[in-house]
């Protein structure tokens, strides 16, 4: 409820500010250069397009923090021992990434998780044959050298071009595995940083609990 109200308020002020600045820009442009009606229409359409893109980006930024509510379900299931092993945890994380990240600018099409020496867990319609084993071996080695989310490149999955980002999972100085996500578009740096924050805030400590359950 809080997030929904905050989003509505911020989006209202964004639209109000964008419209006011757009009108002011057109007035100043007309006063200084005396532009024709056709040019005014073109400028207006460009302003509307820029405002729409900006509004869509702001909407995504306001929605991303809500992932904490969805991850609470995973935390609760770990606490009541419904999630007791790495495979169950990986399956839930894969589902979370594929189901939740479905925004403009940030859409996850497929995902996989590798936890310590356990087998890979893949999202629906995605399997081990989708990525060359040599690529996975390279990713495996890279995740043991960095704690930051990194871009692995462009791949073709299900006849579509997608971008692979890898999120290493570390608890303190202990390497626990990694998450690979395929996105429809190349992510802005701010979204890539958000993925690292998700790992730091929600995933590493919960996975550590799972791995150390009696």
C-alpha positions, 0 to 999 in steps of 0.5 A: 500500500505504501509503495502504491501510494508513493508511486502515484504521488511521485508519478503525478508530480512527474507528469505535472513537472514534465508538462509544465517544462514542456509548455515552457520550452515551447513558449520560449522557443516560439518567442526566441525563434518564431517557429512555425506551427509544423515545427511546434507540432514536431517539438511537442511530439518529441517532448511527449515521447521523451516524457513517456520514456522518462515516465516509464523509466521512473515507474520501473525505478519505483517498482523495483524495491517491491521485490523485498515483499516477494522475497519475504515468502522465500525467507518465511519458507526457509524459516519454517523449513519448507525450503531445506536444500539448495535445489529448492532454494534455486528453483524459487530464486529462478521463479522469482527473477523470471516472474518479477522482472517483467518491466519496460527496460528490465525484462528477464526471459530466462535464468539459471542458478548454480549453488556450490557443487549442486547441479544447475537449476534452470528456468522453464524452456531453458536447459543446459544445452542452451549455453556452451559448457565452455561458457559456463566454465568461464562464468564459474571461474569469473564468479570466484574472482568478483562479487559484482554483477557482470555482463557476459554478452549476447546469446540466442535463446529460442530464436531471440537475442538476449543479454546474459548477466551473472550475479555471484553469490558471496556470504562474507568471503565465502563463495556460494555460487551464482545466478545467471539471468537473460534479459530482453534488452541490455541493462543500464548500469543502475539496473546492473547495480540493483542486481548486486544489491538484491544479492547482498540484501536478500540472497546470500544470507538466506542461502547460507542458512539453507546450506547450514540447516541441520 
